[in-house]
Amino acid sequence: MPESERERRNRELIELLNELRVALPGVQVLFAFLLAVPFANGFPKLGKVDRDVFFVAFITTAISTAFLIAPSSYHRLRWRAHDKEQLLRTSNVLTIIGLGFLAVSIVCVVFVITDFLFHRTWAAVFTAVLAVTFFALWYGLPLATALAESRRASR
């Protein structure tokens, strides 16, 4: 059954908010973990590289939090302004950027922990595999699907 433009926008907003409900708890848990780590007994044992990578993880988690919560703030401040289409477009971009920063955060945390537990070589290998996995699943797969659909539509 076809939906009206208003129904489509409402459905898309609900979908976006549901997706954010999945991402935000993970970001919050990661951020809480990163806030506690410097006060742990093992933190002083980290080398300069691990401390630098940890700091990147910490900052990118904070940035990810800002981007992923921004759609809620935008919605609250523009509530009843009748610009739901702009809200959806802006929130979509903010969410994509926030997820990118989240992937960087997770990859950095994996590097620091793997390097601390094992060896820098293993840390580099696992981090590279994880980075490729995030890129492939979060960006490559949807973009490849969009490209394939575009090619099919142009035939």
C-alpha positions as CSV (number, residue, x, y, z in Angstrom):
1,M,0.0,0.0,0.0
2,P,1.5,3.3,-1.0
3,E,2.4,5.8,1.7
4,S,2.0,9.6,1.6
5,E,5.1,11.8,1.7
6,R,4.2,12.7,5.3
7,E,3.8,9.0,6.3
8,R,7.2,8.3,4.6
9,R,8.9,11.1,6.5
10,N,7.4,9.9,9.8
11,R,8.4,6.3,9.1
12,E,12.0,7.4,8.2
13,L,12.3,9.4,11.4
14,I,11.1,6.5,13.5
15,E,13.7,4.2,11.6
16,L,16.5,6.7,12.3
17,L,15.6,7.1,16.0
18,N,15.5,3.3,16.3
19,E,18.9,3.0,14.7
20,L,20.3,5.6,17.1
21,R,18.8,3.6,20.0
22,V,21.0,0.7,18.9
23,A,24.2,2.8,18.5
24,L,24.1,5.1,21.5
25,P,24.3,2.5,24.3
26,G,27.4,1.1,22.8
27,V,29.0,4.6,22.5
28,Q,28.0,5.3,26.1
29,V,29.5,2.1,27.4
30,L,32.7,2.6,25.4
31,F,33.0,6.2,26.6
32,A,32.5,5.1,30.3
33,F,35.2,2.5,29.8
34,L,37.6,5.0,28.3
35,L,36.9,7.5,31.2
36,A,37.9,4.8,33.7
37,V,41.0,3.4,32.0
38,P,43.5,6.2,32.9
39,F,42.7,5.6,36.6
40,A,43.4,1.8,36.4
41,N,46.6,0.3,37.8
42,G,47.9,-0.9,34.4
43,F,47.6,2.5,32.6
44,P,51.0,3.8,33.6
45,K,52.5,0.7,32.0
46,L,51.3,1.8,28.5
47,G,53.9,3.1,26.2
48,K,53.8,6.4,24.3
49,V,52.2,4.9,21.2
50,D,49.5,3.2,23.2
51,R,48.7,6.4,25.1
52,D,48.5,8.3,21.9
53,V,46.2,5.7,20.3
54,F,44.1,5.6,23.6
55,F,43.8,9.4,23.4
56,V,42.5,9.1,19.8
57,A,40.0,6.5,20.9
58,F,38.9,8.8,23.8
59,I,38.5,11.9,21.6
60,T,36.8,10.1,18.7
61,T,34.4,8.5,21.1
62,A,33.5,11.9,22.5
63,I,33.1,13.2,18.9
64,S,31.0,10.2,18.0
65,T,28.8,10.9,21.0
66,A,28.2,14.4,19.9
67,F,27.3,13.4,16.3
68,L,25.0,10.6,17.3
69,I,23.1,12.7,19.9
70,A,22.9,15.7,17.6
71,P,19.8,14.4,15.7
72,S,17.9,14.3,19.0
73,S,18.9,17.9,19.8
74,Y,18.1,19.0,16.3
75,H,14.7,17.4,16.5
76,R,14.0,19.0,19.9
77,L,15.1,22.5,18.8
78,R,13.2,22.3,15.5
79,W,10.2,20.5,16.9
80,R,7.0,21.6,15.0
81,A,9.0,23.7,12.6
82,H,7.6,21.6,9.7
83,D,11.0,20.9,8.3
84,K,11.1,17.1,8.8
85,E,12.7,16.5,5.4
86,Q,15.6,18.7,6.4
87,L,15.7,17.1,9.8
88,L,16.0,13.7,8.2
89,R,18.7,14.7,5.7
90,T,20.8,16.5,8.4
91,S,20.3,13.7,10.9
92,N,21.3,11.1,8.3
93,V,24.6,12.9,7.6
94,L,25.3,13.4,11.3
95,T,24.6,9.7,12.0
96,I,26.9,8.5,9.2
97,I,29.7,10.7,10.5
98,G,29.1,9.6,14.1
99,L,29.3,6.0,13.1
100,G,32.6,6.6,11.3
101,F,34.1,8.2,14.5
102,L,32.7,5.2,16.5
103,A,34.4,2.8,14.2
104,V,37.7,4.7,14.6
105,S,37.2,4.6,18.4
106,I,36.6,0.9,18.5
107,V,39.5,0.1,16.3
108,C,41.8,2.2,18.5
109,V,40.7,0.5,21.6
110,V,41.3,-2.9,20.1
111,F,44.8,-1.8,19.2
112,V,45.6,-0.5,22.7
113,I,44.2,-3.6,24.4
114,T,45.8,-6.1,22.0
115,D,49.1,-4.3,22.2
116,F,49.0,-4.3,26.0
117,L,48.0,-8.0,26.2
118,F,50.1,-9.5,23.4
119,H,52.5,-7.7,21.0
120,R,52.4,-4.7,18.7
121,T,52.5,-7.0,15.6
122,W,49.4,-8.8,16.7
123,A,47.8,-5.5,17.6
124,A,48.5,-4.1,14.1
125,V,47.2,-7.3,12.4
126,F,43.9,-7.4,14.5
127,T,43.4,-3.7,14.2
128,A,43.8,-3.8,10.4
129,V,41.4,-6.7,10.1
130,L,38.9,-5.0,12.3
131,A,39.2,-1.7,10.4
132,V,38.6,-3.4,7.1
133,T,35.6,-5.3,8.6
134,F,34.1,-2.0,9.8
135,F,34.7,-0.3,6.5
136,A,33.3,-3.2,4.5
137,L,30.2,-3.8,6.6
138,W,29.3,-0.2,7.6
139,Y,30.2,1.6,4.4
140,G,31.3,-0.8,1.6
141,L,28.3,-3.1,1.7
142,P,25.6,-0.3,1.6
143,L,27.6,1.7,-1.0
144,A,28.1,-1.4,-3.2
145,T,24.4,-2.2,-3.0
146,A,23.6,1.4,-3.9
147,L,26.0,1.2,-6.9
148,A,24.5,-2.1,-8.0
149,E,20.9,-0.6,-7.8
150,S,22.0,2.4,-9.7
151,R,23.5,0.3,-12.5
152,R,20.3,-1.8,-12.7
153,A,18.1,1.3,-12.8
154,S,20.2,2.8,-15.6
155,R,19.8,-0.3,-17.9
